[in-house]
Amino acid sequence: MKTLVIYYSLEGNTKFIAQKIAEGVGADILELKPKKETVKPHSLSKYFWGGKQVMTKEKPELLPFGYDPQDYDLLFIGTPVWAWNFTPPLGTFFSQVKLTGKKIALFCSCGGAKNNTLENMEAELAGNKIVGKIDFKEPLKNNQGECAEQAKRWAIEIISSL
Ligand SMILES: Cc1cc2nc3c(=O)[nH]c(=O)nc-3n(C[C@H](O)[C@H](O)[C@H](O)COP(=O)(O)O)c2cc1C
């Protein structure tokens, strides 16, 4: 099954999980990168600028993709949680790429309050089959090894169940 992992990450937590999933199932990997990153990683201002982008539903322009998501049967899509929601680059992705009839598994990394992030992503992906959802709490800081194993196991179980 052709599988692609798509993610955005500001500080590396979501990237870490995305890489483990891709390693686990032998998938291609596509990082969503804003043309201009206006939120500075590891800064205090990141909460203000990132939160504002979510609240105003900004859709930052993304760098061109190296892979076409339409070529894949199964997509893993991941985001950090910002202001209890998915991040603006994912918003751009959902409006730019109209996916239908795909199998999609969703993941996120948060500080402990994901709220409806994964359900909000699911709502953007109507017309596809959601085959799994999982969240992680800042894996780079909390049990990195265990999170890596959990991510791999989760992805392998999804593929085996299809
Ligand atoms: C702008 C901003 C808003 C955030 N809002 C939330 C939130 O609402 N709930 C939460 O649990 N964590 C929140 N966080 C923490 C991140 O979700 C968490 O650190 C995540 O692991 C970051 O992923 P990354 O390293 O891939 O960027 C926020 C972080 C930023 C920068």
The ligand as an SDF file (V2000), in Angstrom:
LIG
                    3D

 31 33  0  0  0  0  0  0  0  0999 V2000
    1.3600   28.8310   19.4490 C   0  0  0  0  0  0  0  0  0  0  0  0
    1.3040   27.6030   20.3180 C   0  0  0  0  0  0  0  0  0  0  0  0
    0.0950   27.2380   20.8840 C   0  0  0  0  0  0  0  0  0  0  0  0
    0.0060   26.0600   21.6380 C   0  0  0  0  0  0  0  0  0  0  0  0
   -1.2310   25.6850   22.1200 N   0  0  0  0  0  0  0  0  0  0  0  0
   -1.3520   24.4870   22.7530 C   0  0  0  0  0  0  0  0  0  0  0  0
   -2.6490   24.0210   23.1780 C   0  0  0  0  0  0  0  0  0  0  0  0
   -3.6840   24.6420   22.9640 O   0  0  0  0  0  0  0  0  0  0  0  0
   -2.7170   22.8300   23.8230 N   0  0  0  0  0  0  0  0  0  0  0  0
   -1.5910   22.0720   24.0870 C   0  0  0  0  0  0  0  0  0  0  0  0
   -1.7140   21.0140   24.6780 O   0  0  0  0  0  0  0  0  0  0  0  0
   -0.3720   22.4770   23.6730 N   0  0  0  0  0  0  0  0  0  0  0  0
   -0.2160   23.6610   23.0160 C   0  0  0  0  0  0  0  0  0  0  0  0
    1.0320   24.0660   22.5720 N   0  0  0  0  0  0  0  0  0  0  0  0
    2.1960   23.1790   22.7880 C   0  0  0  0  0  0  0  0  0  0  0  0
    2.5070   22.3330   21.5450 C   0  0  0  0  0  0  0  0  0  0  0  0
    1.3450   21.6900   21.0370 O   0  0  0  0  0  0  0  0  0  0  0  0
    3.5350   21.2390   21.8660 C   0  0  0  0  0  0  0  0  0  0  0  0
    4.6820   21.8130   22.4250 O   0  0  0  0  0  0  0  0  0  0  0  0
    3.8650   20.3970   20.6380 C   0  0  0  0  0  0  0  0  0  0  0  0
    4.5220   19.2330   21.0570 O   0  0  0  0  0  0  0  0  0  0  0  0
    4.7700   21.1400   19.6590 C   0  0  0  0  0  0  0  0  0  0  0  0
    5.0120   20.3420   18.5300 O   0  0  0  0  0  0  0  0  0  0  0  0
    6.2510   20.6050   17.5560 P   0  0  0  0  0  0  0  0  0  0  0  0
    7.5050   20.4030   18.3820 O   0  0  0  0  0  0  0  0  0  0  0  0
    6.1130   19.5860   16.4940 O   0  0  0  0  0  0  0  0  0  0  0  0
    6.1780   22.0020   17.0400 O   0  0  0  0  0  0  0  0  0  0  0  0
    1.1560   25.2540   21.8520 C   0  0  0  0  0  0  0  0  0  0  0  0
    2.3900   25.6600   21.3010 C   0  0  0  0  0  0  0  0  0  0  0  0
    2.4610   26.8180   20.5340 C   0  0  0  0  0  0  0  0  0  0  0  0
    3.7790   27.2150   19.9260 C   0  0  0  0  0  0  0  0  0  0  0  0
  1  2  1  0
  2  3  1  0
  2 30  2  0
  3  4  2  0
  4  5  1  0
  4 28  1  0
  5  6  2  0
  6  7  1  0
  6 13  1  0
  7  8  2  0
  7  9  1  0
  9 10  1  0
 10 11  2  0
 10 12  1  0
 12 13  2  0
 13 14  1  0
 14 15  1  0
 14 28  1  0
 15 16  1  0
 16 17  1  0
 16 18  1  0
 18 19  1  0
 18 20  1  0
 20 21  1  0
 20 22  1  0
 22 23  1  0
 23 24  1  0
 24 25  2  0
 24 26  1  0
 24 27  1  0
 28 29  2  0
 29 30  1  0
 30 31  1  0
M  END
$$$$
